[in-house]
Amino acid sequence: MDLTVRLARFVFPYIFFMGLGALFMGALNAGGIFAAPALGPVMGNLAVIAAAFILTARLDPPVLALAAGVLAGGLLHLIIQLPSLGKMGLPLRPDFRFRDPGVKKILVTLAPAALGAAVYQLSVFINTILASFLPDGSIPWLYYADRLMQFPLGIFTMAIGSAALPALSRLAASGDRAGFLASAHFALALSFFITVPAMAGLITLAEPLVAFLFERGEFTRSGTLGTAQALKAYALGLPFLSGSGILARIFYSRRNTRTPTLVAAGSLAFGALAALVLMGPLRHQGLALASSLASLANFIWLYILLARQDRDFPRGRLASEIAGFFLMAGLMGAAVRPLAGWALAAPGFAVLAGRTLGAVAAGIGLYFGLALLTRRPQAEPLLRLLKRKPRA
């Protein structure tokens, strides 16, 4: 308890750095600049790794090194964006004119948007409380599984959403309805194109991935099995959690924050009820499955509302594309499944790492090979890259 309080006090300024960094990120994305904001989280991770190597032996207790790394990472996330902001000509000095119409507009839309964004975190928090009533190990198993699922979600969904929101907002503001619907369709299809195979890969390779990343020291084989169970259940909702994020941004681009917020609140209540029902027979895996069901409900609800609002949205085409992604991912999973047992039978960590990463690479290669073979539009940039002739 004392150490937790000390660490919380130490890293609390991180909120300020990341809040201001997120504001800078939004401004740069609105201006069509994505490189500097994308480097922010990378620098944050590098700061944590560097602090772990450099400061661990110099601080007591050693875990303070990680807290220092987090704090330094938040500051770097802020600083790395300053040059790009200066090139855009945005003023960096504080401005306290709170009566400005733009400030009032932000305050009106901020509360529902913040609530909608917090729904998933609230779901994780509820699951953590419920898991405290389950056998020992349930809370860390859920936590580690959630971290693994957040990897593809954080990289690809955030990238797609960050790039899509400014473009959709401009199209909505200009009244280009056809362009708006086409961009919305492409963002949704691209989200599923990436997350459906990620779902299949996490389910198929859950055990070797967890063993490779965590099984050492006090993290035993039972921890691997418990975390893998939670990961498989969480992964089922990955495409729909990602798709819900894209759908919410489609509504945001039209300055409609109320609808995604109400839908998210309803999905949160549904997920909490499902968790109470499923935690009895399925224990911690039931809690993870409830989160996936809530993500599915959130996606379906938002999609129905979008389809009713835009009756010329290409619903049939999107459904056909998503079905194709699931088929390709299923073939990939079936082909890679034997490699999971092969990886788990590895005699040591180095062999386990090589076999697991090899299985991941094989799955990615097979999926994109099928995508190129079937001429999926989402794979066209890769196809153009392969066809490009090398310069003399």
Secondary structure, 3 states (H helix, E strand, C coil): CHHHHHHHHHHCCHHHHHHHHHHHHHHHHHCCCCHHHHHHHHHHHHHHHHHHHHHHHHCCCCCHHHHHHHHHHHHHHHHCCHHHHHHHCCCCCCCCCCCCHHHHHHHHHHHHHHHHHHHHHHHHHHHHHHHCCCCCCHHHHHHHHHHHHHHHHHHHHHHHHHHHHHHHHHHHHHCCHHHHHHHHHHHHHHHHHHHHHHHHHHHHCHHHHHHHHHCCCCCCHHHHHHHHHHHHHHHHCHHHHHHHHHHHHHHHHCCCCHHHHHHHHHHHHHHHHHHHHHHHHHHHHHHHHHHHHHHHHHHHHHHHHHHHHCCCCCHHHHHHHHHHHHHHHHHHHHHHHHHHHHHHCCCCHHHHHHHHHHHHHHHHHHHHHHHHHCCCHHHHHHHHHHHCCCCC
